[in-house]
Amino acid sequence: MKDLRHITHSLTFRIIAPAILLILVTGFVLYMFVLRYVSDFTDRHIKDSLMGISREIYNICDRNLNELLKTGLAGDEKGVRIKKGLTIGIIEEYLHQNKSKGIIIEKGNELLACCLSPELSKAVIKIAKDNTFANMEHDGTKYYIYQMHFEPWDWHIVLLKDAADYSALIKKVRLAYAVTSLSLAIAGLLMFLYFKKSIKYPVNKIISSLKAGNQPEYKGIYEFEFLSNSIAEMITERQRLMKQVIEEQKLKGIRVLASGVAHNFNNMLVGVLGYASLISMKLEDAKRGNRALQEQDIGELLKYTETIESSAQKASRLARELAGLSRKRMLEKESVVPINVNKLITELQRLLSGTFPKSIEITAKMNEGLPAIKGDIMQLEQALLNIAINSKDAMPDGGKLIMETFVTDIVIRHRDRHG
């Protein structure tokens, strides 16, 4: 059913079907009004020919009857029988001259069967009984039949004419049928070729361009040219809109990236400024007290400077990553390195302990057997830092931030589309 629907909705079917229908309607009209007229004309011609023969036979019978009446022998049975015999002879000779056949029946008795076999004679009488004019076939030969009645002698006369005698006329009729059929076929073919060139070719050219992903460039018939140009304009506008959407998405991505970068840099600067302030406070206390720095103070200052140096290195790596982004090299080979996650968490704990409020307790639980992982250390640091900052924002009144490392198996199950 789907294939049938595809066929009936195709352009080829829509072109061929009306053409065939038009040819059939035209052929029917020609048959009804032209060829049927020619065929009827042929039948009338044959009928007129047989009627002419019948009139001549009737005149023969009438003349002989008048001669019989003039001689006064109309009441003489013997004389009448002789006259009828002479009349039958004249009719038989006339039929031979006109290449016709005939039967004369009187009161059920067959007086004459000119050039007819008994079987053909019986068949003719049977058909002629109910038809004044008819045709029949016998042993592969077609005959035209016409019957008449000569009342004075109660003669029933049936005339036959072989269809071969009218072969020239019949051939003309058949030729008319053949020429008409051939003309309709040629007209249908020309119509199909015209439709194919003027409709199917332009449509296929436009569709083939669209399937190839190109803009149609048809030139020719105005309506299809207008359609082609309209489709090309729509494709151009669609490409422009898609480009605009892509640019907007790029700008959106840049804005999100800029926001994240600013957030990360702010976190790093908080650590740098915080520990720089602590160093400044230690040095000012020593200056005001006019005392030398103790070993314990120097150790704390070294830790502060290490934290400042670590934050500065992270900022430097972030700057390099941004430069890599500008060159579209987010994952260079040198950025993918083995990472000690425990060491990364330890450094992050030290940074957060000095920058987060004292109301938030930061602890770390490390798995000593944790293997190294491969990845971009800067991106991992950013991800962990963002999680920690979000956790801080979720605890405005204080709380615990626990960072734990462990090894586990993660099973990923794919859902189907209908799941």
Sequence and secondary structure as in RCSB ss.txt:
>XXXX:A:sequence
MKDLRHITHSLTFRIIAPAILLILVTGFVLYMFVLRYVSDFTDRHIKDSLMGISREIYNICDRNLNELLKTGLAG
DEKGVRIKKGLTIGIIEEYLHQNKSKGIIIEKGNELLACCLSPELSKAVIKIAKDNTFANMEHDGTKYYIYQMHF
EPWDWHIVLLKDAADYSALIKKVRLAYAVTSLSLAIAGLLMFLYFKKSIKYPVNKIISSLKAGNQPEYKGIYEFE
FLSNSIAEMITERQRLMKQVIEEQKLKGIRVLASGVAHNFNNMLVGVLGYASLISMKLEDAKRGNRALQEQDIGE
LLKYTETIESSAQKASRLARELAGLSRKRMLEKESVVPINVNKLITELQRLLSGTFPKSIEITAKMNEGLPAIKG
DIMQLEQALLNIAINSKDAMPDGGKLIMETFVTDIVIRHRDRHG
>XXXX:A:secstr
 HHHHHHHTSHHHHHHHHHHHHHHHHHHHHIIIIIHHHHHHHHHHHHHHHHHHHHHHHHHHHHHHHHHHHTT TT
 HHHHHHHHHHHHHHHHHHHHHTT EEEEEETTEEEEEET  HHHHHHHHHHHTT SEEEEEETTEEEEEEEEEE
GGGTEEEEEEEEGGGGHHHHHHHHHHHHHHHHHHHHHHHHHHHHHIIIIIHHHHHHHHHHHTT      SSHHHH
HHHHHHHHHHHHHHHHHHHHHHHHHHHHHHHHHHHHHHHHHHHHHHHHHHHHHHHHHHHHHHHTT    HHHHHH
HHHHHHHHHHHHHHHHHHHHHHHHHHTT TT GGGEEEE HHHHHHHHHHHHHHHS TTEEEEEE  TT   EEE
EHHHHHHHHHHHHHHHHHT TT EEEEEE            TT 
